[in-house]
């Protein structure tokens, strides 16, 4: 089977269980925004000079795959989705992010006021991922407000993730300040 199925040539795309919707559907916009976030996190991982960052980011990327699957499933199909062995985002995912935030904050990350992205490639990539996360958060808030999605943990997760990404960027910048300056 080719990746070019041509089923989207007329402006529709598939959700789970053979449901077809417009590519402009708010659900597609939401999981597309999460996909963009996941891609931005791939750049973070590729530019990470520290396993602390890459390990935590990879774990988040795996969570986002679970989240995208849930978002690609209509509410009425979620029981079938869960029965099929697929996971949905729960409070346990939020707890992991809360633990990461506490761990970073315990390391005396230095920051004052607003951060200006770009101290280095990795912290800038983290800030790009953070803004992609905020966009996904806005798209999912719309889904919830319109009644198209009921899992409130998703919005909490993304809110917490954007905080964690901001802190990780500041952590990377703090680590950069600690590094010895080369005299070459």
N, C-alpha and C positions, 0 to 999 in steps of 0.2 A: 504494500500500500504506500502510495506517495504522500509526502507531507502536503502537497498541493491537491487537496480534495476538491477544490472549486465550489464547495458548498457555501462559502461566504461571499461568492462573487456578486451577490445581489444585496449585500448589506446586512445579512443576518449571521449569527454565530450560534454555536451549540452550547447549551448548559448540560449538566448531568442529566441522564435519563432521556436523552434525545429531545430535550426541550429546545426550541429555536426562538431566539429573540433578536431584536434589532441590535446592531453593533453600537448604537447610541443609547441602549438601555442603561439605566442607572446602575444596575447590578454589574453589567459588563464594565462600566466606568469604574466601579468600586474595585473589582478584582483586577482590572487592568492597572489601576493605581498601586495596588499591592504588588503586582508583578514588576512594575517600575521600581518600587522600593527594593524588592528582592535583587533586581539587577544592580541597583546602586550599591547594595550591600556586597555584591560580588566584586565590585570595584574596590570597596573598602578592604575586603579580604585579600585581594590581589596586591594591594599597596601596603598592607600591614607589615610593619617591621617587627612586630611583637606577637608572640603566640597568645598573649592575654586577649588581644583584640580579635585575632583571627578565629580563635576557639569560640569565643562568645558570639561573634557575628555568624559563624557557621550554624550554631545552635538556633539562632534567631531565623536564619534562612530556612531551616527545616520546619520551624513553627509556621512560617509564612506560607509554605506549601500546603500545610494543613488548613490554614486560613483561606487560601485561594479556593481549595476544594469545597469548603463550606460555603463560600460566597457564590460559587458556581452552581449551587444547588438551591432550587426554590424551597421556600419554607414547607410547602406541602410534601416535598420529597425528602425532607431531612430524616424522618423515621426510617425510610428505606435506605438512605445513605448510611446511617448509623448501623442499621441491621446488617448492611453489607460489609461492615468492618472498618469503615472510615472513621477517623477521629474528627472531633470538633474542638474548637478552642474553648478551654475551661479556665476557671480561676487558678488552677495549678500553673498555667503558663504565665499568668500575671505575677504569681509568687516568685517564679524564677527571675523575672525582671526586677522585682522589688529587691531581691537578694543581690543582683548585680549592681543596682543603684547604691545600695548600702556598702557594698564592697568597694566601689569606686570612691564614694564619698569618704570612706575610712582611710583612704590613701592620701588625704590632704591635697586634693586637686586644686591647683591655683586658678582662680578666675575672679574677675571683678566686672560687674555690669554686663553689658552686651559684649559678646565675642565677635571678633572680626575674622571670618573664615579665611583660611589660606596660609596659616603658619607653616604647614607642609602639606604634601599631597595626601597623606592618609587622613589628617584631621579635616582637610577640605572635603575629601570624599565622604567622611562621616557627616559633615554638615549638609552635603547634598542629600545623603540618605535621610537625614533628619527632616529636611524640607519635603522630600518625597513621602515620608511617613505622615507628615501633617496634611498633605494633600489627600492621601488615602483615608486619613481620619475624617476629613471633611466629607468625602464621598460616602463613607459608611454612615456618618451622622445623618446624611440625607436619606439613605436607605432606611435607617431606623425611624426617622421622623415620618417617612411616608408609609410605614407599616410593612415594608417589604422584607424586613429582617428583625428578628426578635432577640438574638443573642447579644445582650448588653456587654458581655465580657470582651467582645471584639473591640469595641470602642475604648474600653479601659486599657486593654492590652496595647493598642496603638498609641494611646496617650502616654502610657508608661514607657513604651519603646522610644518615643521621640525624646523623652527626658534622658533615657539611658544613652541614646546616641549623642545627645548634646554633651553629656558628661564624659563619654568615651573620647569625643573630640578634644575636650579640655584635658583629659588624662594624657592623650597622645602629645599635646602641646607641652604639658608639664614635664613629661618624660624627655621631650626634646630639649627643654631648658636644662635638664640634669646632665645631658650628654656632654662629654668633654669636647671642647672646641678644637678642631684640627688646626695646626699651624702651617699646614702645607699650602 
